[in-house]
Amino acid sequence: MQQRSAGAPAPTLPAPVATGPVPRRVAALLAPPPAARNWPSAFTSVGLAAWGAAAGALVSAMSSANAAVTLFLILHTATPL
C-alpha cells in the first residue's frame, strides 16, 4: 500500500473519465420533487374545462357499467340453463 505525503496533490482522473455536465434527465432525478399541484379552481376557464372533462369521464364510465349490467341481466334472464 502506498502512502501519500502531506504535500502531494490529490490524484486526478484521466481525461476520458473526467466528470462533465450532468444530463438533464439525471439532474431532474437528483433535484427535489416539484410541489404537488391541486386541481384548478372551477371558476376559471381551465378549471371549468378540467372539471367538465372529469365529470364527463365519470358519466361515461357509469353509463358503460350500466349498459354492461343491463346486458348481463337480459342475457341471464333469456338464456335457459
Sequence and secondary structure as in RCSB ss.txt:
>XXXX:A:sequence
MQQRSAGAPAPTLPAPVATGPVPRRVAALLAPPPAARNWPSAFTSVGLAAWGAAAGALVSAMSSANAAVTLFLIL
HTATPL
>XXXX:A:secstr
     TTS      GGG      HHHHHHHS          TTSHHHHHHHHHHHHHHHHHHHHHHHHHHHHHHH
HHHS  
